[in-house]
Amino acid sequence: MSETVERVYVIPLRDAYRAPRKKRAKVAIRIIREFVKRHLKVEEVKIGNDVNEYVWSRSIEKPPRRVKVKVVKEEDVAEVSLAESE
C-alpha cells in the first residue's frame, strides 16, 4: 500500500544570493533539494528538468528569487516539477 502525497510549494531562493555570483544557480538547486527533504521527510529528491531549466534560465548569476513547484512523494522518493501557473 503505497501512499502518494502531492503538494504545491513556493520555495524562496533569496539565500542563493548570499553565495558568490558564479555559484548562485547551483546553490538554488541545493536549496530546493534541502527544502523538499525537510518538508516531506524523504531521503531522495528528484528534481525535474523543467525546474532545472527554470532556475538556470537567466544563467548561473541570476536565478529567480522564488519558484513554485509541485512535489509528488511516493514512499521515500520525492519528485519535483514546476507547478502550472494559472
MOWOJO-V45725 format. One record per run of one state. SS is the DSSP state (helix for helix, strand for strand, loop for the rest). FROM is the first residue (numbers start at 1). TO is the last residue. If there is no record, write none. Layout:
<<SS	FROM	TO> <SS	FROM	TO>>
//
This chain:
<<loop	1	3> <strand	4	12> <loop	13	13> <helix	14	18> <loop	19	20> <helix	21	40> <loop	41	43> <strand	44	47> <loop	48	48> <helix	49	55> <loop	56	65> <strand	66	74> <loop	75	76> <strand	77	82> <loop	83	86>>
//
